[in-house]
Amino acid sequence: MPPVWKGLRYGSVSKGKDSERLRTRRRHHGWLFSIPKWAISGPSILHLTPTLRLCANRKPNSGTRLPSPRQFSVDFYAESCPHLDRIVASVTTKQYKRAPAVAPATIRLFFHDCFVQGCDASILIPSKEMAERDAEENKDLSQYAFDAITEVKSAVETNCPASAVSCADILAIAARDFVHLVGGPYYEVKKGRQDGNTSMASRVQPNLPRANSTLDQLLKLFSSKGLSLEDLVVLSGAHSIGFAHCKQFVSRLYNYSIKGTNNQTRHSSTTMMDPRLLKALRMSCPKFGGNADVMIPFDVKTPFVLDNAYYGNLEAKMGLLASDQVLFLDRRSRPLVQMLAKDKKKFHAKFALAMEKMGSIGVERGKIHGVGRKDSATPTS
């Protein structure tokens, strides 16, 4: 573990005036749906470094060492950038103290990158055409995450040879750091990912889960990435932190149902969700709009701590997305939810393994797209 983290506990951020809340504040029967301003009030990283354009508009470096599956290892940069993890940690720790919301934002960015065409940082690429980051499914990815990787990349470039480290590896390491900073496990990150040089919006929708996906749809998608049912349930635990916009779940608050056998209603809005939560969410997210800026925490109990409370919420019918709650409703995944709800240590251990496995998508299976990039984004046209 990098020395920079010694003495730092998750949640040890400067909260300022806790009473300051965004205008999304809602109270009802003890439920509070609001985001503390301290969580997102840090200055934009790009404003701190206005001259940075890392990850953009530069050509690939033909001299970059290209990894192969056998080279994919923890010590891949032992010679070219031996203190890489420490350098990244020194930046991510400061970012988290400035604005804790950067943690779930960057973890989500990593997930969206890996699932579309492997962990190749193609999510960072801007383009004159429609790139991954321009797809509808990615439009609400937080700028905090993009800015965070830009700042980390700058620090790495300052301390190591230019373009020695791929942006894909930087994203993977930063995501690991933020997992740990929000109370999750620390795990070693294998390195040697190549940066992609193509990024197409059309590839996004078929490769990301939807907020209303059924378990069958989720299993089919995760299986296509080499991930199991257990990986699916464990990685979903990332929803222990972060927030969702009303548009992602408002449809399940009103006249929503899941059909069972013989096309009969098996679960409805009122049977799938705790009635107090349902009532509060309807107040925050009215059926006919006016809620574009409202954000609700996935985990109403500990929204800034990566713990196993997410699974207890599912047992209590307090899952925010339909694709969350289905993990408990379906008999195939329910035992895993129940097991993880009882044991936080087991969840953390399995989460670390699942993140390592997800971080290998497109690497160990030999499906890396393109060559290393000098910066964390390169235009495709």
N, C-alpha and C positions, 0 to 999 in steps of 0.2 A: 504494500500500500504506500503511495507517495507520501513523504514526510510532511508535505504541505497540509495534509488532512489531520495531523496529530492535534488533538485537543478540540477539533471541530466536530460538533454533533449536528445531526440533521435538525433542521428547524432553528438553528442558531443564527437567524437573520435579524437584521434591524427592522423592526416592525413599525417604527414611528408611531403615529397616532392610530391605534387599533380601531378607533371609532369612525375613522374615515372609510367610507364605503362608496363603491360605484353606484350609479343610478339604477342598477339592476336589483337593488335591495328589495326583498319581499319578506314579510313575516306573516306566518299563519299557524296558529296552534303549536307554537314552539319551533316551527321549521324556519330556518333562515337561509335564504338563497341570495348570497351576495359574495363578492370577491373583495377581500381587503385590498385597499389601494397599495399597501406595502408590497403585495405580491407581484404587482405588475408595474410599479412606479419607477423602476430603474430607467436611466436615460438610454436612448437607443445606442447601441454599440457603434453603428455606422456614424452617428453624430459625434461619438467620441473619437473616431478615426476617419475623418471625412476624406482623406486621400486614398483610403484602401479601396482597391477594386479587385482584390484577390477573388478567385473563383470566376472571373469574367474576362472574356475577350482576349485570351492568349492562346497560343498554339501549343499542342502537345510537345513535350520534351522527348525527343527521340532517344536521348541518353538515359532515360529513367529505367531503372532495373525492373524488369517485368517478373511478377511472381508466377509460380506454377503451384498446383495443389500440394506438391511435396514441400515447397518452400513456405507455405502458409503456416506461420508459427508465431509464438509470443515474442521471440527474439529476432524477428525479421530485420529490424533496424538497429541491431546491436552495434554495428560498425558505423553506419551512416548517420544515425541519430539516437545514440545510446540512452539519452535522458528524456525520450519522447513522452512517456507517460507522466513524468514529473512536470514537464513543460505544459502539457495539456491541463493537468490538474491545477496548476497555479492560476490558470485563466478561468477554468470552469468554476472554481471555488469563488472567485471574485464575482463572476456573473451571477451565481446563485444568491450570493449575499445581496447584490443589487436588486435582483428581481427573481424571486423563486419560481415564477411562472415559466422561466426559461427551461426548467427541468422537464416537465411533461411535454413542452413544445418540442424539445430536441429529441426526446425518446420517440415521440410520434413521427417526427421527420425521418428518423432512422428506419422505423417500421415501413413508412410509405416508400422509402428508397429501396429497401431490400425486396419488398414484395413485387415491385413492378418489373424490374429486369435484373434483379440481383443487386447485391450491395456494392454499387459502383459509383455512388454520388451523382447519378444522372438527375436526381431530383433538384440538384443545385444549378443545373444548366439553364441559362436564359437562351432564348431563340427568337428569330424574326418570325418563325412559324410557331405553332402551338406546341410548347414543351410540356413535360410532366407537371411542372409547377403551375401551369396555366389551366390544367384540367379542372373541371367543376369540383371534383372530389378533393382537390388540393388547394382550392381558393381560400379556405379558412385556416391553412397552415400558418402558424404564428411567425411574424417577421422576427421575433426574438430568436427563433431557432436559426434562421438564415444568418442573422447578424452574429450570433454566437460562433458559428463555424468560421465566419470571416475573421473574427478576432482571434480565434484559436490558430487558424492558419497563419495569420500574421506573426504570432509568437513563435510558431514552429519555424517559419521561414527566417526569422531573426536569429534563431539559435542553431539551426541545422542548415546544411547545404540546400540551395534553392531546388525546389521540386523533388527533394529526396523522399518525402513522405506523401503518399497519395491522399487526396481529399476523402476518399472512401474510408480509409483507415482513421483519419482524424474524426470523422463523423461517428464511427463505431466506438472510438475511445471516449469521445465526449458524451455519448449516450450512456456508456458504462459509468462514467463519473457522476452523471446526474442521477442515475439509478441509486448509486450509493449515497449521494448527498441528500436524497429525500427519504433515507432510512432503509433502503434496500440493500442487497448484498453487494460486496465487492468481488469481482471476478476478473481473471486475466483475459485480455483480449488478444486473440490471434491476429497477426498482421500480414500483409502481403496482397491486399485487394488492389486490383487495377481500377483506375478511373475510366468510366465510359465516356464516349464522345458523341453519343446520340441520345436524344430525349424527346419522346413523342407523347403528346397528350392522349392519343388514341389507345395507348397501352395501359393507361391507368385504370379506367373503369372495370375492365374484366379481371383485374388483378388485386383489387382491394375489397374487403368485406363491406357490406352495406349495413346501415344502422338497423335495418329490419330483416337481415339475413336469417334464414332458418338454419338449424344445425346441419342439415344435409348440404346446404350451400356452403356453409363454413368449412365443413369437413372436406368437401371437394376442392375448395380453394387451398386450404392448408396442405392437403395431401399433394397437390401439384407443386408445392414448394418443398416437399420432403419432410413435412411436419405432421405429427400424429395428433390424435384426439387429446392426449394429455398436453402436448405442446399448445394446442388451441386454448384449452382451459387455463393453463398456467400463464400464457402470454396475455390473455384477456385480463389478468390481474393487474396489468398496467393501468387499467381504468380505476385503480385505487387512487390515482391522482389525476388532475386535469379537469377540464370542463367541456361541455357540449353546448352548442347553440340550439335554440328551440326547434329550428327546422329539422334537426336530426332525429327528434323523437316526438314532435307535436302530433303526428298522425296517430300514434298509439294512445293518445290521451282521450280521443273522441271516437266512439263507435268503432273501436278496433277489436278484431277477433282473429283467432287462429283456427282453421278448420281441421277437424280430426277425421276419423273414418266416416264414410257415408256422407261426407260434406257437411257434417253437423258441427256446430260451434263447440270447440274444445276449451278455449280460453278466451275471455273477453277483457276489455279494459279494466273492469271492476274486479275480475278474479285474478288478473295477472299482476296487479300492483296494490301495495298497501293503500287503503282508502285515504289516509291522511296525506300521504305523499302525492297521490293522484289529485286531490283537491288543491294542494299547494302548487303543484305544477300547472294545473289549469289556470290558476290565478296569474302565474308568472308568464305563461305561454298561451294566450287566448287563441281560440280556434281560427279566427280570421285575421291573423297577422298582428302587426304592431309590436313585434317581439324580436326583430332582427338583431338587436344588440344584446339581448339577454343571454347570459351564460349560466349554466347550472353545473355544479360539481357532480362528477360521476359518483363519488362517494361522499354522502352528506355528513358522515361521521368524522372522518379524518382525511379531508381532501388534499392535504399537503404532505401526507406520509404514505410511502409505499408499503402497505401492510396487507394482512389477509382479511381486513374488515369488508373488502369488496365481496368476498364469498358469503360472509354472514349477511350482507345486504341482499344477496340473491335469495338466500334461504328465507329472508323476511319479506320477499316480494318488493324489494326496493332497488332493483336494477333500473338504471335510467334508460338504456337502449333496449329495444326488443332483442337484439342480438346478444345482449348481456343476459337478460332474464331467461332466454331460451336454454342457457346452459344448465339451469336448475330445473326447468320444466321438462326437459327431455331426459328420459330414464338412462340413456347411454352416457351422458355427461354428469348427471346428478351425483353419483358417488364421488367423483373427483372434486366437485364443488364442496361436498360435505367434508371430505378429508382435508382439504386446504383451509376450510373455515375453522377447523379445530387446531391447526398447527402452523403458526407463523414461521417457525424455523424451517419446516418442511417446504412451505411455500417459497421462502427465500432461496433455499437450496435448489429447488426445481426451477425457479425463475432464472437463476444464474445460468443453469444448463440450457434452458430454452432460449435465452438471449444469445448464448454462444452458438447454438444451432441455427437460429435465425440469421445471425451475423455471418454465417457461412454460405448462405444462399447465393448461388452463382459463382462460388469460389471453388469449393471442394468438388463440385460436380462439373467443373470446367466450362461454365457458361458465363465467362466474363466478356463484357462487350467493350471493345475498343482498347486503347492503350492508356498509359498514365498521363494525367494532365498536369500542367505546370501549376495551375491554380484551380480553385475549387469549382470553377464553371468555365465552360467553353461554348460559344455559340455554335449551333448546328447548321446554321445557314446565314 
